[in-house]
């Protein structure tokens, strides 16, 4: 079974970092961001250290439809 988490228009990098950390803690790897107003993998990684495998697979999409495919 594969679980993919989709965040639609997340407003804060800290929120993204918390989700990245939760995915790491539960050994999940697939996160998709839809139209985030700001994205900085370095800052997210600083807030959620040792999550490179989640950040490396993170997908960014302009529309929700694309993230759900």
mmCIF file as gemmi writes it, N, C-alpha and C atoms, coordinates in Angstrom:
data_model
loop_
_atom_site.group_PDB
_atom_site.id
_atom_site.type_symbol
_atom_site.label_atom_id
_atom_site.label_alt_id
_atom_site.label_comp_id
_atom_site.label_asym_id
_atom_site.label_entity_id
_atom_site.label_seq_id
_atom_site.pdbx_PDB_ins_code
_atom_site.Cartn_x
_atom_site.Cartn_y
_atom_site.Cartn_z
_atom_site.occupancy
_atom_site.B_iso_or_equiv
_atom_site.pdbx_formal_charge
_atom_site.auth_seq_id
_atom_site.auth_asym_id
_atom_site.pdbx_PDB_model_num
ATOM 1 N N . UNK Axp A 1 ? 0.848 -1.183 0 1 0 ? 1 A 1
ATOM 2 C CA . UNK Axp A 1 ? 0 0 0 1 0 ? 1 A 1
ATOM 3 C C . UNK Axp A 1 ? 0.89 1.241 0 1 0 ? 1 A 1
ATOM 4 N N . UNK Axp A 2 ? 0.505 2.214 -0.782 1 0 ? 2 A 1
ATOM 5 C CA . UNK Axp A 2 ? 1.251 3.455 -0.879 1 0 ? 2 A 1
ATOM 6 C C . UNK Axp A 2 ? 0.355 4.621 -0.462 1 0 ? 2 A 1
ATOM 7 N N . UNK Axp A 3 ? 0.86 5.436 0.44 1 0 ? 3 A 1
ATOM 8 C CA . UNK Axp A 3 ? 0.117 6.603 0.913 1 0 ? 3 A 1
ATOM 9 C C . UNK Axp A 3 ? 0.832 7.848 0.428 1 0 ? 3 A 1
ATOM 10 N N . UNK Axp A 4 ? 0.076 8.746 -0.193 1 0 ? 4 A 1
ATOM 11 C CA . UNK Axp A 4 ? 0.603 10.022 -0.65 1 0 ? 4 A 1
ATOM 12 C C . UNK Axp A 4 ? -0.148 11.132 0.07 1 0 ? 4 A 1
ATOM 13 N N . UNK Axp A 5 ? 0.587 12.057 0.646 1 0 ? 5 A 1
ATOM 14 C CA . UNK Axp A 5 ? -0.006 13.197 1.339 1 0 ? 5 A 1
ATOM 15 C C . UNK Axp A 5 ? 0.068 14.404 0.404 1 0 ? 5 A 1
ATOM 16 N N . UNK Axp A 6 ? -1.066 15.101 0.266 1 0 ? 6 A 1
ATOM 17 C CA . UNK Axp A 6 ? -1.139 16.284 -0.588 1 0 ? 6 A 1
ATOM 18 C C . UNK Axp A 6 ? -1.506 17.481 0.288 1 0 ? 6 A 1
ATOM 19 N N . UNK Axp A 7 ? -0.686 18.534 0.221 1 0 ? 7 A 1
ATOM 20 C CA . UNK Axp A 7 ? -0.993 19.787 0.912 1 0 ? 7 A 1
ATOM 21 C C . UNK Axp A 7 ? -1.383 20.81 -0.143 1 0 ? 7 A 1
ATOM 22 N N . UNK Axp A 8 ? -2.584 21.324 -0.024 1 0 ? 8 A 1
ATOM 23 C CA . UNK Axp A 8 ? -3.093 22.289 -0.996 1 0 ? 8 A 1
ATOM 24 C C . UNK Axp A 8 ? -2.848 23.706 -0.486 1 0 ? 8 A 1
ATOM 25 N N . UNK Axp A 9 ? -2.016 24.442 -1.197 1 0 ? 9 A 1
ATOM 26 C CA . UNK Axp A 9 ? -1.671 25.819 -0.875 1 0 ? 9 A 1
ATOM 27 C C . UNK Axp A 9 ? -1.235 26.008 0.587 1 0 ? 9 A 1
ATOM 28 N N . UNK Axp A 10 ? -0.22 25.247 1.026 1 0 ? 10 A 1
ATOM 29 C CA . UNK Axp A 10 ? 0.267 25.431 2.399 1 0 ? 10 A 1
ATOM 30 C C . UNK Axp A 10 ? 0.823 26.847 2.559 1 0 ? 10 A 1
ATOM 31 N N . UNK Axp A 11 ? 0.527 27.477 3.662 1 0 ? 11 A 1
ATOM 32 C CA . UNK Axp A 11 ? 0.834 28.893 3.841 1 0 ? 11 A 1
ATOM 33 C C . UNK Axp A 11 ? 2.155 29.183 4.535 1 0 ? 11 A 1
ATOM 34 N N . UNK Axp A 12 ? 2.766 28.188 5.141 1 0 ? 12 A 1
ATOM 35 C CA . UNK Axp A 12 ? 3.961 28.464 5.938 1 0 ? 12 A 1
ATOM 36 C C . UNK Axp A 12 ? 4.953 27.317 5.8 1 0 ? 12 A 1
ATOM 37 N N . UNK Axp A 13 ? 6.226 27.645 5.682 1 0 ? 13 A 1
ATOM 38 C CA . UNK Axp A 13 ? 7.26 26.616 5.577 1 0 ? 13 A 1
ATOM 39 C C . UNK Axp A 13 ? 7.316 25.728 6.817 1 0 ? 13 A 1
ATOM 40 N N . UNK Axp A 14 ? 6.996 26.291 7.97 1 0 ? 14 A 1
ATOM 41 C CA . UNK Axp A 14 ? 7.012 25.498 9.198 1 0 ? 14 A 1
ATOM 42 C C . UNK Axp A 14 ? 5.935 24.415 9.146 1 0 ? 14 A 1
ATOM 43 N N . UNK Axp A 15 ? 4.784 24.726 8.58 1 0 ? 15 A 1
ATOM 44 C CA . UNK Axp A 15 ? 3.731 23.724 8.436 1 0 ? 15 A 1
ATOM 45 C C . UNK Axp A 15 ? 4.195 22.588 7.532 1 0 ? 15 A 1
ATOM 46 N N . UNK Axp A 16 ? 4.852 22.945 6.438 1 0 ? 16 A 1
ATOM 47 C CA . UNK Axp A 16 ? 5.38 21.923 5.536 1 0 ? 16 A 1
ATOM 48 C C . UNK Axp A 16 ? 6.412 21.07 6.272 1 0 ? 16 A 1
ATOM 49 N N . UNK Axp A 17 ? 7.282 21.704 7.027 1 0 ? 17 A 1
ATOM 50 C CA . UNK Axp A 17 ? 8.317 20.984 7.772 1 0 ? 17 A 1
ATOM 51 C C . UNK Axp A 17 ? 7.709 20.012 8.782 1 0 ? 17 A 1
ATOM 52 N N . UNK Axp A 18 ? 6.633 20.404 9.431 1 0 ? 18 A 1
ATOM 53 C CA . UNK Axp A 18 ? 5.982 19.503 10.392 1 0 ? 18 A 1
ATOM 54 C C . UNK Axp A 18 ? 5.41 18.278 9.694 1 0 ? 18 A 1
ATOM 55 N N . UNK Axp A 19 ? 4.849 18.475 8.523 1 0 ? 19 A 1
ATOM 56 C CA . UNK Axp A 19 ? 4.308 17.337 7.767 1 0 ? 19 A 1
ATOM 57 C C . UNK Axp A 19 ? 5.451 16.446 7.28 1 0 ? 19 A 1
ATOM 58 N N . UNK Axp A 20 ? 6.536 17.053 6.833 1 0 ? 20 A 1
ATOM 59 C CA . UNK Axp A 20 ? 7.703 16.277 6.406 1 0 ? 20 A 1
ATOM 60 C C . UNK Axp A 20 ? 8.227 15.427 7.56 1 0 ? 20 A 1
ATOM 61 N N . UNK Axp A 21 ? 8.307 16.017 8.746 1 0 ? 21 A 1
ATOM 62 C CA . UNK Axp A 21 ? 8.763 15.277 9.931 1 0 ? 21 A 1
ATOM 63 C C . UNK Axp A 21 ? 7.803 14.134 10.26 1 0 ? 21 A 1
ATOM 64 N N . UNK Axp A 22 ? 6.506 14.379 10.192 1 0 ? 22 A 1
ATOM 65 C CA . UNK Axp A 22 ? 5.522 13.322 10.465 1 0 ? 22 A 1
ATOM 66 C C . UNK Axp A 22 ? 5.659 12.179 9.459 1 0 ? 22 A 1
ATOM 67 N N . UNK Axp A 23 ? 5.851 12.511 8.195 1 0 ? 23 A 1
ATOM 68 C CA . UNK Axp A 23 ? 6.038 11.469 7.189 1 0 ? 23 A 1
ATOM 69 C C . UNK Axp A 23 ? 7.271 10.638 7.509 1 0 ? 23 A 1
ATOM 70 N N . UNK Axp A 24 ? 8.352 11.284 7.865 1 0 ? 24 A 1
ATOM 71 C CA . UNK Axp A 24 ? 9.583 10.58 8.229 1 0 ? 24 A 1
ATOM 72 C C . UNK Axp A 24 ? 9.346 9.669 9.434 1 0 ? 24 A 1
ATOM 73 N N . UNK Axp A 25 ? 8.651 10.173 10.445 1 0 ? 25 A 1
ATOM 74 C CA . UNK Axp A 25 ? 8.405 9.381 11.65 1 0 ? 25 A 1
ATOM 75 C C . UNK Axp A 25 ? 7.585 8.134 11.373 1 0 ? 25 A 1
ATOM 76 N N . UNK Axp A 26 ? 6.682 8.208 10.402 1 0 ? 26 A 1
ATOM 77 C CA . UNK Axp A 26 ? 5.823 7.075 10.076 1 0 ? 26 A 1
ATOM 78 C C . UNK Axp A 26 ? 6.32 6.305 8.862 1 0 ? 26 A 1
ATOM 79 N N . UNK Axp A 27 ? 7.559 6.592 8.456 1 0 ? 27 A 1
ATOM 80 C CA . UNK Axp A 27 ? 8.215 5.91 7.346 1 0 ? 27 A 1
ATOM 81 C C . UNK Axp A 27 ? 7.436 6.017 6.042 1 0 ? 27 A 1
ATOM 82 N N . UNK Axp A 28 ? 6.817 7.171 5.83 1 0 ? 28 A 1
ATOM 83 C CA . UNK Axp A 28 ? 6.153 7.472 4.572 1 0 ? 28 A 1
ATOM 84 C C . UNK Axp A 28 ? 7.077 8.391 3.788 1 0 ? 28 A 1
ATOM 85 N N . UNK Axp A 29 ? 6.931 8.41 2.469 1 0 ? 29 A 1
ATOM 86 C CA . UNK Axp A 29 ? 7.899 9.148 1.667 1 0 ? 29 A 1
ATOM 87 C C . UNK Axp A 29 ? 7.29 10.107 0.655 1 0 ? 29 A 1
ATOM 88 N N . UNK Axp A 30 ? 6.001 10.022 0.381 1 0 ? 30 A 1
ATOM 89 C CA . UNK Axp A 30 ? 5.426 10.777 -0.729 1 0 ? 30 A 1
ATOM 90 C C . UNK Axp A 30 ? 4.617 11.982 -0.254 1 0 ? 30 A 1
ATOM 91 N N . UNK Axp A 31 ? 5.142 13.162 -0.552 1 0 ? 31 A 1
ATOM 92 C CA . UNK Axp A 31 ? 4.471 14.414 -0.234 1 0 ? 31 A 1
ATOM 93 C C . UNK Axp A 31 ? 4.374 15.239 -1.504 1 0 ? 31 A 1
ATOM 94 N N . UNK Axp A 32 ? 3.2 15.789 -1.74 1 0 ? 32 A 1
ATOM 95 C CA . UNK Axp A 32 ? 2.972 16.647 -2.894 1 0 ? 32 A 1
ATOM 96 C C . UNK Axp A 32 ? 2.423 17.981 -2.418 1 0 ? 32 A 1
ATOM 97 N N . UNK Axp A 33 ? 3.024 19.044 -2.904 1 0 ? 33 A 1
ATOM 98 C CA . UNK Axp A 33 ? 2.596 20.396 -2.557 1 0 ? 33 A 1
ATOM 99 C C . UNK Axp A 33 ? 1.909 21.014 -3.767 1 0 ? 33 A 1
ATOM 100 N N . UNK Axp A 34 ? 0.755 21.597 -3.525 1 0 ? 34 A 1
ATOM 101 C CA . UNK Axp A 34 ? 0.022 22.269 -4.591 1 0 ? 34 A 1
ATOM 102 C C . UNK Axp A 34 ? 0.11 23.769 -4.369 1 0 ? 34 A 1
ATOM 103 N N . UNK Axp A 35 ? 0.767 24.432 -5.297 1 0 ? 35 A 1
ATOM 104 C CA . UNK Axp A 35 ? 0.818 25.885 -5.328 1 0 ? 35 A 1
ATOM 105 C C . UNK Axp A 35 ? 1.234 26.521 -3.992 1 0 ? 35 A 1
ATOM 106 N N . UNK Axp A 36 ? 2.371 26.102 -3.433 1 0 ? 36 A 1
ATOM 107 C CA . UNK Axp A 36 ? 2.816 26.763 -2.192 1 0 ? 36 A 1
ATOM 108 C C . UNK Axp A 36 ? 3.316 28.168 -2.522 1 0 ? 36 A 1
ATOM 109 N N . UNK Axp A 37 ? 2.906 29.185 -1.76 1 0 ? 37 A 1
ATOM 110 C CA . UNK Axp A 37 ? 3.376 30.542 -2.037 1 0 ? 37 A 1
ATOM 111 C C . UNK Axp A 37 ? 4.881 30.684 -1.814 1 0 ? 37 A 1
ATOM 112 N N . UNK Axp A 38 ? 5.443 29.818 -0.977 1 0 ? 38 A 1
ATOM 113 C CA . UNK Axp A 38 ? 6.876 29.864 -0.688 1 0 ? 38 A 1
ATOM 114 C C . UNK Axp A 38 ? 7.364 28.427 -0.548 1 0 ? 38 A 1
ATOM 115 N N . UNK Axp A 39 ? 8.546 28.164 -1.083 1 0 ? 39 A 1
ATOM 116 C CA . UNK Axp A 39 ? 9.155 26.843 -0.921 1 0 ? 39 A 1
ATOM 117 C C . UNK Axp A 39 ? 10.664 26.998 -0.867 1 0 ? 39 A 1
ATOM 118 N N . UNK Axp A 40 ? 11.268 26.487 0.178 1 0 ? 40 A 1
ATOM 119 C CA . UNK Axp A 40 ? 12.714 26.526 0.334 1 0 ? 40 A 1
ATOM 120 C C . UNK Axp A 40 ? 13.134 25.236 1.044 1 0 ? 40 A 1
ATOM 121 N N . UNK Axp A 41 ? 13.62 24.273 0.279 1 0 ? 41 A 1
ATOM 122 C CA . UNK Axp A 41 ? 13.973 22.969 0.833 1 0 ? 41 A 1
ATOM 123 C C . UNK Axp A 41 ? 15.029 23.087 1.931 1 0 ? 41 A 1
ATOM 124 N N . UNK Axp A 42 ? 15.941 24.028 1.786 1 0 ? 42 A 1
ATOM 125 C CA . UNK Axp A 42 ? 16.994 24.215 2.791 1 0 ? 42 A 1
ATOM 126 C C . UNK Axp A 42 ? 16.392 24.608 4.139 1 0 ? 42 A 1
ATOM 127 N N . UNK Axp A 43 ? 15.485 25.563 4.125 1 0 ? 43 A 1
ATOM 128 C CA . UNK Axp A 43 ? 14.858 26.002 5.381 1 0 ? 43 A 1
ATOM 129 C C . UNK Axp A 43 ? 13.95 24.916 5.959 1 0 ? 43 A 1
ATOM 130 N N . UNK Axp A 44 ? 13.249 24.21 5.109 1 0 ? 44 A 1
ATOM 131 C CA . UNK Axp A 44 ? 12.393 23.115 5.589 1 0 ? 44 A 1
ATOM 132 C C . UNK Axp A 44 ? 13.271 22.043 6.228 1 0 ? 44 A 1
ATOM 133 N N . UNK Axp A 45 ? 14.37 21.704 5.567 1 0 ? 45 A 1
ATOM 134 C CA . UNK Axp A 45 ? 15.298 20.717 6.118 1 0 ? 45 A 1
ATOM 135 C C . UNK Axp A 45 ? 15.922 21.163 7.424 1 0 ? 45 A 1
ATOM 136 N N . UNK Axp A 46 ? 16.117 22.462 7.593 1 0 ? 46 A 1
ATOM 137 C CA . UNK Axp A 46 ? 16.65 22.978 8.856 1 0 ? 46 A 1
ATOM 138 C C . UNK Axp A 46 ? 15.659 22.851 9.993 1 0 ? 46 A 1
ATOM 139 N N . UNK Axp A 47 ? 14.375 22.977 9.668 1 0 ? 47 A 1
ATOM 140 C CA . UNK Axp A 47 ? 13.333 22.836 10.679 1 0 ? 47 A 1
ATOM 141 C C . UNK Axp A 47 ? 13.028 21.364 10.955 1 0 ? 47 A 1
ATOM 142 N N . UNK Axp A 48 ? 13.183 20.522 9.928 1 0 ? 48 A 1
ATOM 143 C CA . UNK Axp A 48 ? 12.924 19.084 10.057 1 0 ? 48 A 1
ATOM 144 C C . UNK Axp A 48 ? 14.182 18.333 9.608 1 0 ? 48 A 1
ATOM 145 N N . UNK Axp A 49 ? 15.207 18.275 10.462 1 0 ? 49 A 1
ATOM 146 C CA . UNK Axp A 49 ? 16.465 17.648 10.062 1 0 ? 49 A 1
ATOM 147 C C . UNK Axp A 49 ? 16.319 16.149 9.82 1 0 ? 49 A 1
ATOM 148 N N . UNK Axp A 50 ? 17.241 15.625 9.021 1 0 ? 50 A 1
ATOM 149 C CA . UNK Axp A 50 ? 17.311 14.201 8.684 1 0 ? 50 A 1
ATOM 150 C C . UNK Axp A 50 ? 16.06 13.711 7.961 1 0 ? 50 A 1
ATOM 151 N N . UNK Axp A 51 ? 15.538 14.547 7.094 1 0 ? 51 A 1
ATOM 152 C CA . UNK Axp A 51 ? 14.352 14.18 6.315 1 0 ? 51 A 1
ATOM 153 C C . UNK Axp A 51 ? 14.634 14.27 4.813 1 0 ? 51 A 1
ATOM 154 N N . UNK Axp A 52 ? 15.903 14.105 4.43 1 0 ? 52 A 1
ATOM 155 C CA . UNK Axp A 52 ? 16.297 14.281 3.041 1 0 ? 52 A 1
ATOM 156 C C . UNK Axp A 52 ? 15.545 13.342 2.095 1 0 ? 52 A 1
ATOM 157 N N . UNK Axp A 53 ? 15.269 12.111 2.531 1 0 ? 53 A 1
ATOM 158 C CA . UNK Axp A 53 ? 14.585 11.177 1.631 1 0 ? 53 A 1
ATOM 159 C C . UNK Axp A 53 ? 13.153 11.615 1.333 1 0 ? 53 A 1
ATOM 160 N N . UNK Axp A 54 ? 12.523 12.281 2.275 1 0 ? 54 A 1
ATOM 161 C CA . UNK Axp A 54 ? 11.177 12.819 2.02 1 0 ? 54 A 1
ATOM 162 C C . UNK Axp A 54 ? 11.291 14.055 1.129 1 0 ? 54 A 1
ATOM 163 N N . UNK Axp A 55 ? 12.202 14.955 1.454 1 0 ? 55 A 1
ATOM 164 C CA . UNK Axp A 55 ? 12.37 16.173 0.66 1 0 ? 55 A 1
ATOM 165 C C . UNK Axp A 55 ? 12.815 15.852 -0.768 1 0 ? 55 A 1
ATOM 166 N N . UNK Axp A 56 ? 13.613 14.807 -0.928 1 0 ? 56 A 1
ATOM 167 C CA . UNK Axp A 56 ? 14.086 14.432 -2.251 1 0 ? 56 A 1
ATOM 168 C C . UNK Axp A 56 ? 12.983 13.912 -3.164 1 0 ? 56 A 1
ATOM 169 N N . UNK Axp A 57 ? 11.929 13.386 -2.59 1 0 ? 57 A 1
ATOM 170 C CA . UNK Axp A 57 ? 10.818 12.854 -3.382 1 0 ? 57 A 1
ATOM 171 C C . UNK Axp A 57 ? 9.645 13.825 -3.47 1 0 ? 57 A 1
ATOM 172 N N . UNK Axp A 58 ? 9.733 14.934 -2.799 1 0 ? 58 A 1
ATOM 173 C CA . UNK Axp A 58 ? 8.644 15.898 -2.745 1 0 ? 58 A 1
ATOM 174 C C . UNK Axp A 58 ? 8.313 16.411 -4.15 1 0 ? 58 A 1
ATOM 175 N N . UNK Axp A 59 ? 7.024 16.431 -4.46 1 0 ? 59 A 1
ATOM 176 C CA . UNK Axp A 59 ? 6.581 16.942 -5.749 1 0 ? 59 A 1
ATOM 177 C C . UNK Axp A 59 ? 5.847 18.259 -5.576 1 0 ? 59 A 1
ATOM 178 N N . UNK Axp A 60 ? 6.06 19.168 -6.522 1 0 ? 60 A 1
ATOM 179 C CA . UNK Axp A 60 ? 5.36 20.459 -6.488 1 0 ? 60 A 1
ATOM 180 C C . UNK Axp A 60 ? 4.493 20.564 -7.731 1 0 ? 60 A 1
ATOM 181 N N . UNK Axp A 61 ? 3.271 21.015 -7.527 1 0 ? 61 A 1
ATOM 182 C CA . UNK Axp A 61 ? 2.292 21.079 -8.602 1 0 ? 61 A 1
ATOM 183 C C . UNK Axp A 61 ? 1.585 22.43 -8.578 1 0 ? 61 A 1
ATOM 184 N N . UNK Axp A 62 ? 1.143 22.858 -9.727 1 0 ? 62 A 1
ATOM 185 C CA . UNK Axp A 62 ? 0.422 24.119 -9.836 1 0 ? 62 A 1
ATOM 186 C C . UNK Axp A 62 ? -1.067 23.971 -9.593 1 0 ? 62 A 1
ATOM 187 N N . UNK Axp A 63 ? -1.57 22.734 -9.788 1 0 ? 63 A 1
ATOM 188 C CA . UNK Axp A 63 ? -3.009 22.498 -9.621 1 0 ? 63 A 1
ATOM 189 C C . UNK Axp A 63 ? -3.23 21.2 -8.871 1 0 ? 63 A 1
ATOM 190 N N . UNK Axp A 64 ? -4.319 21.149 -8.136 1 0 ? 64 A 1
ATOM 191 C CA . UNK Axp A 64 ? -4.655 19.968 -7.35 1 0 ? 64 A 1
ATOM 192 C C . UNK Axp A 64 ? -4.827 18.744 -8.232 1 0 ? 64 A 1
ATOM 193 N N . UNK Axp A 65 ? -5.41 18.924 -9.393 1 0 ? 65 A 1
ATOM 194 C CA . UNK Axp A 65 ? -5.637 17.799 -10.305 1 0 ? 65 A 1
ATOM 195 C C . UNK Axp A 65 ? -4.326 17.089 -10.635 1 0 ? 65 A 1
ATOM 196 N N . UNK Axp A 66 ? -3.279 17.827 -10.888 1 0 ? 66 A 1
ATOM 197 C CA . UNK Axp A 66 ? -1.985 17.222 -11.201 1 0 ? 66 A 1
ATOM 198 C C . UNK Axp A 66 ? -1.391 16.453 -10.034 1 0 ? 66 A 1
ATOM 199 N N . UNK Axp A 67 ? -1.592 16.938 -8.835 1 0 ? 67 A 1
ATOM 200 C CA . UNK Axp A 67 ? -1.047 16.283 -7.645 1 0 ? 67 A 1
ATOM 201 C C . UNK Axp A 67 ? -1.782 14.996 -7.324 1 0 ? 67 A 1
ATOM 202 N N . UNK Axp A 68 ? -3.022 14.903 -7.728 1 0 ? 68 A 1
ATOM 203 C CA . UNK Axp A 68 ? -3.824 13.716 -7.429 1 0 ? 68 A 1
ATOM 204 C C . UNK Axp A 68 ? -3.589 12.592 -8.433 1 0 ? 68 A 1
ATOM 205 N N . UNK Axp A 69 ? -2.985 12.9 -9.541 1 0 ? 69 A 1
ATOM 206 C CA . UNK Axp A 69 ? -2.809 11.884 -10.603 1 0 ? 69 A 1
ATOM 207 C C . UNK Axp A 69 ? -1.781 10.85 -10.23 1 0 ? 69 A 1
